[in-house]
Amino acid sequence: MADPHTFLHPHGWRPSKGFSNGVVAQGRTIFLAGQVGWNAEQRFESGDFVAQARQALANIVTLVAEAGGRAEHITRLTWFILDKQEYLSCQRELGEVYRSVMGKHFPAMTLVQVGALVEDAAKLEIEATAVVPN
């Protein structure tokens, strides 16, 4: 299916890898709270960074579906991580996990290293915005 949004990439800019610099979208806007890598029972099944990322992304897609949307309607992801080096060391596996959940849809993204997250067992938290076409 064709992407329902327009992605911004000014002429002359180097291609971004794994994200878009900006997205133009029209429709119903969905704002999601930060999602950590726990399951529906709010239990962490793994302490592994990549496994938690998979679960957090799956939680986001499930919430967007609850509003009638799909992964390709996600316009922005903000990742809060505890350890930049851990993130960098598993980028290949993380990319595979990302594509398995999100497909080849790369919204505007920001990654921030933080000192702590509210959930002690969480290695990351991902906040999302989606726009579902009317």
HUSULDA-V82213 format. One record per residue. N is the residue number from 1. PHI is phi in radians with two decimals (* if undefined). PSI is psi in radians with two decimals (* if undefined). OMEGA is omega in degrees with one decimal (999 if undefined). Layout:
N/PHI/PSI/OMEGA ; N/PHI/PSI/OMEGA
This chain:
1/*/2.44/178.7 ; 2/-1.19/2.56/179.3 ; 3/-1.18/2.33/-176.7 ; 4/-1.39/-0.01/-175.8 ; 5/-2.10/2.86/175.0 ; 6/-1.80/2.24/-179.6 ; 7/-1.74/2.39/-175.1 ; 8/-1.62/2.14/176.7 ; 9/-2.56/1.64/-177.2 ; 10/-1.04/2.52/177.4 ; 11/-0.97/2.33/178.0 ; 12/1.60/-0.20/177.6 ; 13/-1.39/2.51/174.6 ; 14/-1.13/2.55/178.2 ; 15/-1.08/2.42/174.6 ; 16/-1.45/2.68/-178.0 ; 17/-1.99/1.95/175.3 ; 18/1.45/0.14/177.4 ; 19/-2.76/2.92/173.2 ; 20/-1.94/2.58/178.2 ; 21/-1.27/-0.52/179.8 ; 22/-2.87/2.78/-177.6 ; 23/-2.41/2.36/172.2 ; 24/-1.86/2.21/-176.9 ; 25/-2.49/2.70/177.4 ; 26/-2.40/2.36/-180.0 ; 27/2.57/-2.70/178.9 ; 28/-1.46/2.20/-178.0 ; 29/-1.60/2.33/179.6 ; 30/-2.07/2.19/177.6 ; 31/-1.92/2.13/-178.6 ; 32/-1.86/2.47/172.1 ; 33/-1.14/2.79/176.9 ; 34/-1.02/2.34/-179.7 ; 35/-1.91/2.28/176.3 ; 36/-1.77/3.09/-174.8 ; 37/-1.51/0.78/175.1 ; 38/-1.89/2.87/-177.0 ; 39/-1.51/-3.01/-177.3 ; 40/-1.09/-0.40/177.9 ; 41/-1.59/0.16/-178.6 ; 42/1.03/0.77/175.7 ; 43/-2.13/2.38/175.4 ; 44/-1.43/2.15/178.6 ; 45/-1.55/-0.23/-178.0 ; 46/-2.65/2.63/172.4 ; 47/-1.70/0.06/-178.5 ; 48/-1.37/2.34/-178.4 ; 49/-1.01/-0.86/-176.6 ; 50/-1.14/-0.73/178.2 ; 51/-1.10/-0.70/177.6 ; 52/-1.18/-0.65/177.4 ; 53/-1.09/-0.77/177.9 ; 54/-0.99/-0.83/-177.6 ; 55/-1.15/-0.74/179.3 ; 56/-1.08/-0.75/178.0 ; 57/-1.14/-0.71/177.2 ; 58/-1.09/-0.69/177.0 ; 59/-1.07/-0.72/179.2 ; 60/-1.10/-0.83/-179.7 ; 61/-1.08/-0.68/177.8 ; 62/-1.10/-0.75/178.9 ; 63/-1.15/-0.71/177.9 ; 64/-1.11/-0.70/177.6 ; 65/-1.09/-0.61/178.2 ; 66/-1.04/-0.48/178.6 ; 67/-1.69/0.16/177.9 ; 68/1.56/0.22/-177.6 ; 69/-1.88/-3.14/178.6 ; 70/-2.32/3.00/-178.2 ; 71/-0.95/-0.67/-177.1 ; 72/-1.21/-0.11/175.7 ; 73/-1.55/-0.13/179.0 ; 74/-1.27/2.21/-175.9 ; 75/-1.85/-0.36/-177.2 ; 76/-2.66/2.41/172.1 ; 77/-2.25/2.32/172.9 ; 78/-2.06/2.04/-178.8 ; 79/-1.69/2.26/173.0 ; 80/-1.98/2.06/-176.9 ; 81/-2.14/2.71/179.4 ; 82/-1.52/-0.51/-171.4 ; 83/-2.43/1.84/-179.5 ; 84/-1.03/-0.70/-179.0 ; 85/-1.14/-0.67/176.7 ; 86/-1.09/-0.77/177.5 ; 87/-1.04/-0.87/-177.5 ; 88/-1.11/-0.61/-176.8 ; 89/-1.26/-0.29/-177.7 ; 90/-2.11/0.45/-176.5 ; 91/-1.05/-0.68/-179.6 ; 92/-1.08/-0.89/179.4 ; 93/-1.13/-0.66/178.5 ; 94/-1.10/-0.72/176.9 ; 95/-1.07/-0.71/178.3 ; 96/-1.11/-0.78/178.5 ; 97/-1.11/-0.79/-179.9 ; 98/-0.98/-0.90/-178.2 ; 99/-1.12/-0.55/179.4 ; 100/-1.19/-0.50/-179.9 ; 101/-1.66/-0.77/-171.8 ; 102/-1.74/-0.21/-173.4 ; 103/1.29/-2.72/179.6 ; 104/-1.69/0.84/178.8 ; 105/-1.92/2.09/-175.2 ; 106/-2.17/1.62/179.5 ; 107/-1.27/3.13/172.0 ; 108/-1.10/2.35/-177.4 ; 109/-2.40/2.61/174.1 ; 110/-2.32/2.48/177.9 ; 111/-2.18/2.23/-177.9 ; 112/-2.29/2.29/172.0 ; 113/-1.51/2.31/-178.7 ; 114/-2.13/2.86/-178.9 ; 115/-1.35/-0.51/-178.3 ; 116/-2.87/2.80/172.9 ; 117/-2.11/2.76/-177.5 ; 118/-1.09/-0.73/178.4 ; 119/-1.45/2.01/-175.1 ; 120/-1.03/-0.59/-177.5 ; 121/-1.43/-0.16/-177.3 ; 122/-1.36/2.38/175.0 ; 123/-1.74/-0.25/180.0 ; 124/-2.76/2.84/174.3 ; 125/-2.50/2.37/-178.1 ; 126/-2.16/2.16/177.6 ; 127/-1.75/2.51/-176.2 ; 128/-2.40/2.66/170.5 ; 129/-2.24/2.42/177.2 ; 130/-2.33/2.67/174.6 ; 131/-2.24/1.98/179.8 ; 132/-1.65/2.16/-179.6 ; 133/-1.00/2.54/177.8 ; 134/-1.15/*/999
